[in-house]
Amino acid sequence: MCQNQKQMASSSFASLFSVLFFFSYFFTISHCQDIYNAIFSFGDSLSDAGNLVVNGVPKELTTARSPYGMTYFRKPTGRCSDGRLVVDFLAEKFGLPMPPPSKSKDADFKNGANFAITGATAQEYSFFKQIGVDQRIWNTGSIQTQIQWFEDLKPSLCSSEEECEEYLSKALFVVGEFGGNDYNAPIFSGIALDQVKTYVHEVVQAIGRGINRLIKLGARDIVVPGVLPIGCFPLYLTLYNSSSQADYNSRTGCLRKFNSLASSHNELLKRHLVKIQAKHPKTRIMYGDYFTPTMQFVTHPADFGFSNGALKACCGAPGQGSYNFNLDEKCGENGASSCQDPSTYVSWDGIHMTEAAYKTIANGWLKGPYADPPILRGKAPTLLCLLFLVSFLLPPHLAAEQNQRYAAIFNFGDSLVDAGNLIQNGTPDFLATAKYPYGMTYFGKPTGRCSDGRLVIDFICQEFGLPLLPPSKAQNATFKQGANFAITGATALTTEFFENLGLGSVVWNSGDLHTQIKWFQDMKPSICGTPKECKDLFSRSLFVLGEFGGNDYNAPLFASRKFKEVYGMMPHVMKSISDGIEKLIAEGAVDIVVPGVLPVGCFPVYLSLSVSMFKIKKEGFGSRSGCMKKFNTLAWVHNSLLRQTIAQLRGKYPGARIIYADYYSPAIQFILHPEKFGFDKQIPRACCGAPGEGVYNFNMTAKCGEPDATSCPDPSTHWSWDGIHLTEAAYGHIARGWLNGSFADPPIVPTESSSR
């Protein structure tokens, strides 16, 4: 072909591509947001769009009066806010009309309906009558009642069983928030909070029964929200004002005991949702978080545009204390007035939130980080959209990566990622990490994980829709979708290496890096047959190799060896990790995550020994962080050498995608800017440890899990769990950074710039 013909062909292709691009763009705008064909909402006043006022406005109902609705609708609609609610924003995102109240006359419900009603509960009226607080329940629209309303409406939406199955499989169900009023009724009736906490299990069970019923009716995509941190709301802050500063969180100003109740509900609900999800693999259940974003509004209001803070009501009784709230002059009543710009406030009326707050929460449910998993993640657009956006607009290799889903995950490491290998053959008497309160947050019991809940590897599995990896030593487990070979105490170097240095007694676990890889090789015949089949599986799998190195350095440091000797080990550690990566590549691994080590100088286990064992003087601590400089320098040098090692391997194996994952940077950010992550602003302090044991809450003779140790009520407010390992909350932040790029190079989830 001559040069002119080539140019003409190229020009024609470019023109065709441009036409397809613009056609696809406009097609996308009009059609590709149509992921759901309907939204059905259930709940209480956080999502009621007017059911309580459809048949007339009760005389005492102030939420149906001006200035409710002032921001968006310009009039009251029955919504308990100045404007739109979370469910309204969800509908707008998917190009659907806002779901009309289910009790509306002559409304069109083909695109969804809102069954929520102010005052609704998870439990039935009989429960409240039984405990003597029925006078506080003025609405019988429980979760089961609302689902019955949906069931009554269903025949008008679809006729045959097949039609209903197809229709409802394309609908989004938002079930809640439920629970708030279940607790309000006994609390406002004067029942002790300790007694109220005993109702949490029954409330969560009631929510679970509702979800199971909806699944049976055909629901497939279900968002289940938790409850708000009620201890931060003007209603509670006013009614339960305390003269004791100990009752308040020193950083947020919220009432501790009420937020503890909300946390207990949310954690139990999340665990229950995991169980329901396991029983219904074709259903997609998403936890919608109200608690975390609200706490972030409280700790960093300016970051979200809330210039008037978070603990003061926009609409209320002016001049009424710090919270602008008075039960006798509530928003909508005589004597109350509204602020000029509700978007600068979090709290609308002291009980509910502003449209601006709800919008931020809705966005967090859609894309993350306020939903697990996010609504949009893993939800494919229509086939036509995929054809236009993927087949035409993206190069083939990039299109494939955009839809990447790992077939399996194989994990290696130490206590940062051990999911129970150390306890598979029985729990050693000395092992405190196998005792409660380990596992309290997510699993409700110890699992062998050295945390209150999930680890980074668990969050990664959930991101890709895979089950949590079983410990490789587990009996009768299935490893088709991956395995966790990590074991507490593991090292990069062999036991023999440490014995030659006279450190054999310090290293009490022989499950080093290469031993774990041998376990993986021994498992291969059970997960894939032929070498070709294995290569294919491993090329579609994610391998996470580490963290390794921490225990290698712990051994000499706790044996009081000099730092010069520790640095002398580093080349051996790097060689061992490099050899491990090459072994996995030889097995067929393509995507390999290699984490660095933590800033150990910031951890209570080291800090508590800083003077007595390590002889650190005042100038040896960071002025901002309070961490020990020489220990963090050690970690930093390890990570720098590891990145160089990875760079060399990338050059040697261009077909592999080797990812450096950063533990160091996020941990430092937790310490310097804890409030940005929802952590209490304090010096490094263990959540679970020995109370009264110095500033770090850590004592080697009363460690977490031992008789004299106790746990803080809300681990999500701490980054350090037991002084040695991190909390689930901290691991969650790190996992998201590895997945999306802020703490990984390149990010695990490929982008155009990071694709190989």
C-alpha angles and dihedrals in degrees: 000000000000122000094257092052090050091051092048091050091047091048092048091050091049091050091048090048091051092050091049091046095054093041089050092046094055091040088054094050092053102035116012095072087062093096091135126037095200143011123213115193130195128179147080136290092319088070107017107128095188111307091128093058102037093097095041136305114277109235094237095047108109094174089074092060134082133304088039108102093019098132105053112003095034089220139053113281101173091268113130095229143063090263143334127009130219093267090052091056091048090054091049091051091058095043093250129134115256105273107260120230107275091231093057116123117238093359121150109238099178090106094043144285138239113230095172117122130188113260095023121154138198093229124066122253090254090066093058091045089053093055092043101248100103090119087071093055108081097161127061095193095118123168091267092049091051091049088052088054088053092048090051090051095046097086090060091054101048135000115202126047091246093050092049092049091052094044097047093044086067095048130093118224120202109194109190160278087251124164104051095094091040087064097035092061097059094035093053088045090060099253112154115260093235087060092046090055089061088065094060094088092052092047093051091046089053090052089049092053089053093051092049090050092052091049089053089051091054107273113149108166110047130175113199113190125206125221129276126257091262092185088073097056124100092233093063095033089056100042095044100036109161134201090210114090089203088072091064131067103247093220102041103028089227125137107261101208095054093048088049089057091050091048091051091052093048096047093049090046092052092051091048091051090054089056093048091048091053090054093048108041092169090059123081111216118189126191110222112208119214094158103062099047091046091052089050090051088054097047098038108019094155091059088065097040095260101138093170096059126239108270098066126081118235092208116040145079109332114226092018101134127284095317103049089231135127125163090218093053104037124165109289094027129104111278094030124106138182132240116248097242115033091183089075091060134070097200117058104186103357091266105051135034136253125257088251092057093046091051092055091048092048091053089050091052092049100047105009163258094099098055134058102237104007114243094241097043112097092003107120122213120232121299092250090055091051091050093053100037099038108027096041107026104037128060109248097250092048093046090055092050093048088062094041116150119172116233091210143354125221117195132194129180148084136287093318089071107016107129096189111306092128093060101039093101095042135301116278111232092236095052106106093174090072091059133081134300085042106101093019098130105053110005098034090223140049114283101173091268113130094229143064090262142333126009130219091267090054092055090048091053091050090048090061095041094251126135118258106276114260117229107264091234093055115122119237093004122143115235100183091113096039145290140237112232095173118122131187113261095022120155136198091231126063126258088246090060091056093044089056088055092049091251099110093114092056095054104068099171126068095194095108125165096274093044088056091050088051088053087053092050091048089053095052097091090058095052104036134016116206126033088248092053090049093048090051093050094046092047087059094045134087118234120200112195111190159274088254124165103050095093092040088063095037090063097064095032094056088044087059094245119158121265090241089065091048092052088049089063094057098085089053091049091050092049091051093050091045091051089049092053091049092050090054092047088052088054090055102268114154106167111050126172114203114188126203125222130276126256091263092184088073097056123103093230090063097033093053088058095039096109105024098046108013098037093221114176126212094267089055092073125081111253093222103030102033088222126136109261101208093052093049090047088055090053092045093053091049091052093047092052090045091055089051090050091051091049090054092049091049088058091048094046108034091168092061125081106218114186125198108216118201123220093158103064098047092047090053089049090052088057099042098038107020095154091064089065098040094259125137113259103246142117114281103297133167118239091209116041146083111328114226092019100130126286095310098055089228135124125166090219095050104038125165109290094028123110098262096045127095136188129235112250095244116033091185088075091062132061094199113067106183102357091265105052135033134256124255088252092057093045089051092057091047093048092053089050091052092048099046103030115257091106102026137065104236106005117248092237102066122237127188091262094047099042115116 
